[in-house]
């Protein structure tokens, strides 16, 4: 750890430590990315081509699943999967055909709720665990009903939900037929519980937004599953609902493609994913060691890849001011619970029978710190010093 004099001198010539820096990601791979872009542009094949196929097969192999379908973004992935699961439930008669419900958390940024409203589903908000800020399994099971179309397990902040335990609890409660949708937008490469995020549930969605653990240089997303029928349904809906070209055989289709350039970039970055996650975890470990009493670093006991470094504090404004004075950028992921969003005030929604006590306590205590794999040791040390010198009032 650098000396106190180092930090005094650094403060006098303070440069802000950003929450993330995507330029560094590019710089570290500039030659490979530049050549890849040139190769794709020269190929004259920019959609639905060999680069997409190559990446989807590689990522499916990495996850250990049979199928991966590339899409335009992670929200499209959630929307398309919910449409597929609702329709499957209606065909099999497993669930009521009207007012399908989706069990989800309220603290994950609104993405699942957006997909619910686009597909005519009612979100049912259940509570979270305080330590991990992840879905509470007992709270989710208590909200199951004959109208439940899916339970969404969001691996928020890159922390792992014990999906096998969730599946067991749902089965024991008599809901073995209800699918689990893993939202892995912040969980690329996340391992634990004897497997990997994206391969536990019936189906999983991913985002490749640039700041993700596996990020493109633009938008991208996709769906992973071992179920061939679900994969085929996703592929139909991603392209207008086509069976054969220009023949629409399924309602609810759209145009959602992972383009060749982004797929090619992702193929460049994928081999570095595990090393990048190791670096993220090293940053999170350092913050845990530096955090004073009363400051809790959010982490799942089941496994983590530190997509975001989030702390819980009773004095968020004071801590944020202290970090800003030390040149450390912060943010809040996410400042408003989905159930309280003003734009959805008139939308249908339900609160699970266990309530949202932990969610409501936490939303005013969370604060996000810089955590990305190209942070320098000096930057990590400066954040740690700022944390360790925080004096609660």
Backbone torsions as a table, in degrees:
resi	resn	phi	psi	omega
1	UNK	NA	129.7	178.3
2	UNK	-59.9	159.8	-176.5
3	UNK	-74.7	165.3	177.3
4	UNK	-61.0	-34.8	179.8
5	UNK	-63.6	-34.4	176.6
6	UNK	-59.4	-45.1	-177.0
7	UNK	-70.3	-33.9	176.7
8	UNK	-65.1	-42.4	178.5
9	UNK	-67.8	-38.8	179.4
10	UNK	-63.6	-37.9	-178.3
11	UNK	-66.5	-33.4	-179.6
12	UNK	-68.5	-29.5	179.0
13	UNK	-116.6	45.8	-168.1
14	UNK	-64.9	128.8	166.1
15	UNK	-115.2	141.8	-175.2
16	UNK	-70.7	138.8	172.1
17	UNK	-89.8	115.1	-174.4
18	UNK	-73.8	160.8	175.3
19	UNK	-66.4	-32.9	176.1
20	UNK	-158.2	162.4	178.7
21	UNK	-145.7	94.5	-176.3
22	UNK	-70.7	-24.6	178.0
23	UNK	-60.0	-36.5	179.2
24	UNK	-66.1	-37.3	178.3
25	UNK	-59.8	-43.9	178.3
26	UNK	-65.7	-47.7	-176.0
27	UNK	-58.0	-38.5	-177.7
28	UNK	-65.7	-21.2	-176.9
29	UNK	-128.8	23.0	-169.4
30	UNK	-55.3	-46.4	-176.7
31	UNK	-62.1	-45.5	-178.8
32	UNK	-66.4	-42.8	-178.2
33	UNK	-68.2	-41.5	178.9
34	UNK	-61.0	-46.1	-179.0
35	UNK	-65.5	-39.2	179.0
36	UNK	-63.0	-44.4	179.1
37	UNK	-60.6	-43.7	-179.4
38	UNK	-63.7	-41.2	179.7
39	UNK	-62.3	-43.2	-179.3
40	UNK	-66.6	-45.0	-178.9
41	UNK	-61.9	-39.2	-179.1
42	UNK	-73.3	-22.1	-177.1
43	UNK	-69.4	-26.3	-176.8
44	UNK	73.6	10.1	-179.5
45	UNK	-122.3	104.1	-168.6
46	UNK	-114.1	-8.4	176.4
47	UNK	-139.7	144.9	172.6
48	UNK	53.2	39.9	-176.3
49	UNK	-115.0	-162.3	-174.0
50	UNK	-66.6	-29.8	-179.6
51	UNK	-67.6	-39.2	177.3
52	UNK	-63.6	-48.1	-179.6
53	UNK	-59.9	-43.7	-178.8
54	UNK	-62.0	-47.6	-178.5
55	UNK	-66.2	-45.9	-177.7
56	UNK	-59.7	-40.4	177.5
57	UNK	-68.0	-40.4	179.5
58	UNK	-65.5	-42.8	-177.9
59	UNK	-71.3	-37.0	174.4
60	UNK	-59.6	-43.2	177.4
61	UNK	-63.7	-40.2	177.7
62	UNK	-61.5	-42.8	-179.1
63	UNK	-74.7	-25.5	-174.5
64	UNK	81.6	34.8	177.4
65	UNK	-119.4	164.3	-176.4
66	UNK	-80.9	-29.4	-171.6
67	UNK	-137.0	137.0	168.2
68	UNK	-137.2	127.5	-178.3
69	UNK	-113.5	119.1	178.8
70	UNK	-77.9	136.7	-179.1
71	UNK	-131.8	176.4	-173.7
72	UNK	-71.9	-31.3	-179.3
73	UNK	-166.9	172.4	-176.5
74	UNK	-71.5	-31.3	179.4
75	UNK	-71.1	-38.9	171.8
76	UNK	-56.6	-41.3	-179.3
77	UNK	-59.9	-46.7	178.6
78	UNK	-62.1	-44.4	-178.6
79	UNK	-63.3	-48.1	-178.0
80	UNK	-63.5	-42.6	-179.4
81	UNK	-64.6	-41.6	177.8
82	UNK	-62.5	-40.6	176.5
83	UNK	-59.4	-43.3	-178.8
84	UNK	-64.5	-44.7	-177.2
85	UNK	-69.1	-39.2	177.4
86	UNK	-63.0	-45.4	-179.6
87	UNK	-64.7	-39.6	178.3
88	UNK	-62.3	-42.5	178.4
89	UNK	-62.9	-37.4	178.8
90	UNK	-68.7	-39.5	-179.0
91	UNK	-66.0	-40.6	-175.9
92	UNK	-85.2	-13.3	-178.7
93	UNK	73.8	16.4	-179.7
94	UNK	-70.4	-27.1	-176.4
95	UNK	-135.4	161.7	177.8
96	UNK	-59.5	141.5	-175.2
97	UNK	-78.5	-17.1	-179.6
98	UNK	-106.4	153.2	175.4
99	UNK	48.0	58.4	176.8
100	UNK	-62.6	143.2	-178.7
101	UNK	-114.3	146.8	178.0
102	UNK	-126.4	120.7	179.6
103	UNK	-83.3	128.4	-176.2
104	UNK	-154.7	173.3	175.4
105	UNK	-94.4	162.5	-177.2
106	UNK	-100.9	-1.3	-171.4
107	UNK	-106.9	13.7	-169.2
108	UNK	-107.4	26.9	167.8
109	UNK	90.3	0.7	173.2
110	UNK	91.1	-0.2	-172.8
111	UNK	-72.7	-45.2	176.6
112	UNK	-66.0	-39.6	178.3
113	UNK	-61.6	-41.1	176.6
114	UNK	-57.7	-46.2	179.5
115	UNK	-64.4	-37.0	176.8
116	UNK	-59.2	-48.8	-175.8
117	UNK	-69.4	-30.3	176.2
118	UNK	-70.2	-24.3	-176.3
119	UNK	-108.5	6.5	178.0
120	UNK	76.3	18.9	177.4
121	UNK	-93.8	153.0	175.7
122	UNK	-99.2	120.2	176.0
123	UNK	-72.2	136.5	174.9
124	UNK	-114.4	110.3	-172.8
125	UNK	-88.2	128.5	179.0
126	UNK	-119.9	167.0	-170.7
127	UNK	-83.8	175.2	-175.6
128	UNK	-123.4	165.1	171.2
129	UNK	-81.9	141.0	-178.8
130	UNK	-68.3	-45.9	-173.9
131	UNK	-60.4	-44.5	-174.6
132	UNK	-101.8	-17.1	-173.8
133	UNK	63.9	21.4	-179.6
134	UNK	-104.0	163.8	177.9
135	UNK	-43.7	129.8	172.8
136	UNK	-83.3	118.6	-177.9
137	UNK	-60.3	-47.4	178.1
138	UNK	-59.0	-37.7	178.8
139	UNK	-65.5	-39.9	178.5
140	UNK	-66.2	-44.9	-178.3
141	UNK	-64.1	-36.8	-179.9
142	UNK	-64.6	-22.0	-176.8
143	UNK	-93.9	-3.8	-179.6
144	UNK	-65.0	145.0	177.4
145	UNK	-154.2	178.3	177.9
146	UNK	-67.7	-12.3	178.5
147	UNK	-93.8	-4.4	-175.5
148	UNK	-69.6	118.7	178.5
149	UNK	-89.8	-27.8	-178.9
150	UNK	-168.8	156.4	167.3
151	UNK	-112.5	124.6	-179.8
152	UNK	-96.1	120.5	177.5
153	UNK	-102.8	99.4	-177.8
154	UNK	-91.3	116.2	179.0
155	UNK	-81.1	69.9	-171.0
156	UNK	-65.0	141.4	178.1
157	UNK	63.3	9.5	-176.5
158	UNK	83.1	26.5	175.7
159	UNK	-106.4	143.9	-172.4
160	UNK	-91.8	126.2	166.7
161	UNK	-80.6	141.1	176.9
162	UNK	-77.0	84.1	-176.2
163	UNK	-65.2	-39.6	175.4
164	UNK	-58.1	-38.3	177.3
165	UNK	-68.4	-37.0	175.8
166	UNK	-62.9	-45.7	179.0
167	UNK	-60.2	-43.7	179.9
168	UNK	-61.9	-44.8	-179.3
169	UNK	-64.6	-39.1	177.8
170	UNK	-65.5	-41.6	178.7
171	UNK	-63.0	-44.1	-179.6
172	UNK	-62.9	-30.5	179.3
173	UNK	-81.9	-2.1	177.8
174	UNK	92.8	21.1	-177.4
175	UNK	-123.8	44.0	179.1
176	UNK	-62.4	-24.1	-177.4
177	UNK	-79.9	-14.0	-177.3
178	UNK	-80.5	123.2	-177.8
179	UNK	-75.2	153.5	172.4
180	UNK	-105.7	124.6	175.7
181	UNK	-103.8	115.0	175.5
182	UNK	-85.2	123.1	172.6
183	UNK	-94.3	104.9	-174.5
184	UNK	-105.7	26.0	-176.9
185	UNK	-60.8	-25.0	-179.6
186	UNK	-118.5	24.0	-167.3
187	UNK	-136.2	27.7	179.2
188	UNK	-63.2	124.6	178.0
189	UNK	82.2	8.6	-176.7
190	UNK	-77.2	122.3	-176.3
191	UNK	-121.7	153.0	178.6
192	UNK	153.7	173.4	179.3
193	UNK	54.4	30.8	177.0
194	UNK	78.3	15.1	-178.8
195	UNK	-165.8	-153.8	-176.3
196	UNK	-135.9	140.0	176.6
197	UNK	-55.3	133.6	-177.5
198	UNK	103.4	-14.4	-179.9
199	UNK	-117.9	0.8	-178.5
200	UNK	-86.0	-46.9	-172.3
201	UNK	-80.7	-175.1	176.0
202	UNK	-68.8	-31.8	-176.7
203	UNK	-161.5	154.7	-176.7
204	UNK	-140.9	148.6	177.6
205	UNK	-116.7	148.5	179.7
206	UNK	-132.6	149.6	168.8
207	UNK	-116.4	143.7	174.2
208	UNK	-116.6	30.1	173.8
209	UNK	-51.0	146.3	-169.9
210	UNK	-53.9	-30.0	-177.7
211	UNK	-84.2	-3.7	-177.2
212	UNK	-68.0	164.7	177.1
213	UNK	-57.7	-36.9	169.3
214	UNK	-117.4	97.9	-172.8
215	UNK	-116.2	145.8	175.0
216	UNK	-88.1	-174.7	174.7
217	UNK	-103.2	35.1	-179.2
218	UNK	173.1	-160.2	-178.7
219	UNK	-83.2	156.8	176.1
220	UNK	-179.5	159.2	178.2
221	UNK	-165.6	-174.6	178.5
222	UNK	177.5	177.5	-174.9
223	UNK	-132.9	133.4	178.3
224	UNK	-117.3	140.8	177.2
225	UNK	-165.2	157.5	171.2
226	UNK	-97.5	-3.4	-176.0
227	UNK	-93.5	111.0	-176.9
228	UNK	-61.6	-36.8	-179.8
229	UNK	-67.2	-42.1	177.6
230	UNK	-63.8	-42.4	179.1
231	UNK	-61.3	-42.0	179.2
232	UNK	-64.1	-38.2	178.7
233	UNK	-66.6	-40.4	177.0
234	UNK	-61.8	-44.6	-179.8
235	UNK	-62.2	-37.2	177.3
236	UNK	-63.8	-48.1	-174.4
237	UNK	-72.6	-24.0	179.4
238	UNK	-70.5	-20.0	179.5
239	UNK	-130.1	70.8	168.6
240	UNK	69.5	-0.5	-174.0
241	UNK	85.0	17.7	-178.9
242	UNK	-65.2	141.1	163.2
243	UNK	-94.2	-71.0	166.1
244	UNK	-97.7	166.3	-178.8
245	UNK	-56.1	127.3	179.0
246	UNK	71.0	6.1	177.0
247	UNK	-112.2	107.9	-177.1
248	UNK	-84.9	118.6	-177.9
249	UNK	-114.3	-7.1	-179.2
250	UNK	-137.4	134.3	178.0
251	UNK	-76.9	153.6	175.8
252	UNK	89.7	11.7	-179.6
253	UNK	-73.0	165.8	-179.5
254	UNK	-155.4	-176.5	176.5
255	UNK	-111.0	108.2	-177.8
256	UNK	-143.9	101.1	-175.7
257	UNK	-123.3	141.8	165.4
258	UNK	-84.3	115.0	-172.8
259	UNK	-76.3	163.6	-174.1
260	UNK	-60.4	-38.8	-176.8
261	UNK	-65.9	-46.1	179.8
262	UNK	-67.7	-38.3	176.7
263	UNK	-61.3	-40.5	179.1
264	UNK	-66.0	-42.2	177.0
265	UNK	-61.0	-42.2	-179.5
266	UNK	-64.0	-34.8	176.6
267	UNK	-64.8	-31.8	176.5
268	UNK	-69.1	-40.2	-172.6
269	UNK	-83.2	-30.2	-173.9
270	UNK	-52.8	-43.7	-179.1
271	UNK	-62.4	-19.2	-179.4
272	UNK	-92.5	-1.3	-170.3
273	UNK	-61.4	-49.1	-176.1
274	UNK	-62.9	-41.7	178.8
275	UNK	-65.4	-38.8	178.3
276	UNK	-65.4	-39.7	177.5
277	UNK	-66.0	-37.3	176.5
278	UNK	-61.0	-41.4	178.3
279	UNK	-65.8	-42.2	177.3
280	UNK	-58.0	-44.0	-179.3
281	UNK	-65.6	-34.2	176.7
282	UNK	-63.1	-38.4	176.3
283	UNK	-63.9	-46.6	179.6
284	UNK	-61.6	-41.2	177.5
285	UNK	-59.2	-43.1	-179.5
286	UNK	-63.0	-40.2	178.8
287	UNK	-64.9	-40.5	178.9
288	UNK	-61.0	-40.5	-180.0
289	UNK	-68.3	-33.7	-176.0
290	UNK	-85.1	-20.9	-172.8
291	UNK	-66.1	130.5	177.8
292	UNK	-75.9	171.7	177.1
293	UNK	-57.8	139.7	-179.9
294	UNK	91.9	-3.7	178.7
295	UNK	-117.9	112.4	-175.5
296	UNK	-104.3	124.4	174.6
297	UNK	-85.7	120.8	-176.3
298	UNK	-68.5	131.0	-179.6
299	UNK	-160.8	140.0	176.7
300	UNK	-85.1	135.7	177.2
301	UNK	-70.4	-14.2	-177.0
302	UNK	-87.6	-19.3	-177.9
303	UNK	149.1	154.8	-177.3
304	UNK	-153.4	153.4	170.5
305	UNK	-128.1	9.6	171.8
306	UNK	50.2	52.0	172.5
307	UNK	-58.4	-42.8	173.7
308	UNK	-130.5	146.4	173.1
309	UNK	-100.0	106.9	-174.8
310	UNK	-116.4	134.3	175.8
311	UNK	-116.5	154.9	174.5
312	UNK	-110.8	130.6	179.8
313	UNK	-148.1	146.1	175.0
314	UNK	-77.3	-11.9	-175.6
315	UNK	-123.6	59.5	-174.0
316	UNK	-61.2	-46.5	-177.6
317	UNK	-62.0	-44.3	179.7
318	UNK	-63.2	-44.6	179.0
319	UNK	-63.9	-42.9	-179.1
320	UNK	-63.1	-40.6	177.1
321	UNK	-64.2	-40.6	179.7
322	UNK	-64.1	-44.1	179.1
323	UNK	-66.5	-40.1	178.0
324	UNK	-61.2	-41.0	178.8
325	UNK	-63.9	-23.0	177.7
326	UNK	-99.5	13.5	174.9
327	UNK	76.4	26.3	-177.6
328	UNK	-110.8	119.1	177.9
329	UNK	-73.9	147.2	177.3
330	UNK	-138.9	168.5	175.4
331	UNK	-154.6	178.8	178.3
332	UNK	-127.8	118.8	178.2
333	UNK	-120.6	90.7	14.4
334	UNK	-137.1	145.4	-167.3
335	UNK	-78.4	-15.6	-177.9
336	UNK	-130.9	129.2	174.8
337	UNK	-65.5	146.6	-178.5
338	UNK	-55.3	-40.1	-176.9
339	UNK	-68.4	-12.9	-178.8
340	UNK	-108.2	4.5	-178.2
341	UNK	-65.6	127.1	-175.6
342	UNK	-62.0	-32.8	-179.5
343	UNK	-69.4	-16.2	179.7
344	UNK	-110.4	18.2	-175.8
345	UNK	-57.3	-35.3	-177.5
346	UNK	-98.2	3.5	179.7
347	UNK	-81.3	150.6	177.2
348	UNK	-67.9	138.9	177.7
349	UNK	-160.4	155.7	178.0
350	UNK	-133.2	151.4	172.1
351	UNK	-107.0	129.0	179.7
352	UNK	-59.7	160.3	-175.5
353	UNK	-62.5	-19.0	178.9
354	UNK	-83.0	-7.0	179.7
355	UNK	76.2	-171.7	-175.9
356	UNK	-130.4	38.4	-174.1
357	UNK	-58.3	-49.2	-177.3
358	UNK	-69.6	-38.9	178.2
359	UNK	-59.2	-44.3	-177.4
360	UNK	-71.7	-34.2	175.7
361	UNK	-67.9	-39.8	-172.2
362	UNK	-75.7	-32.6	-172.0
363	UNK	-61.9	-23.7	177.9
364	UNK	-96.1	4.0	-176.3
365	UNK	-119.4	-13.9	-174.9
366	UNK	-79.0	145.0	176.0
367	UNK	-149.8	133.6	-177.2
368	UNK	-99.7	132.3	179.1
369	UNK	-107.1	161.9	176.7
370	UNK	-59.3	134.6	176.7
371	UNK	-160.9	100.2	177.5
372	UNK	-150.9	153.8	-167.4
373	UNK	-67.3	-18.1	179.6
374	UNK	-98.2	14.5	171.1
375	UNK	-61.7	140.7	177.0
376	UNK	-82.8	161.6	176.5
377	UNK	-61.7	-35.5	178.2
378	UNK	-62.9	-42.4	179.8
379	UNK	-65.3	-43.7	178.3
380	UNK	-60.8	-43.3	179.8
381	UNK	-62.5	-38.1	179.5
382	UNK	-67.0	-41.7	176.6
383	UNK	-63.5	-43.2	179.6
384	UNK	-61.3	-42.0	178.7
385	UNK	-63.4	-42.0	178.8
386	UNK	-63.1	-40.2	177.5
387	UNK	-64.5	-46.1	-175.5
388	UNK	-67.6	-23.9	179.8
389	UNK	-95.6	3.8	177.8
390	UNK	-69.7	127.1	-178.0
391	UNK	-114.1	102.3	179.5
392	UNK	-58.1	144.3	179.9
393	UNK	-86.4	NA	NA
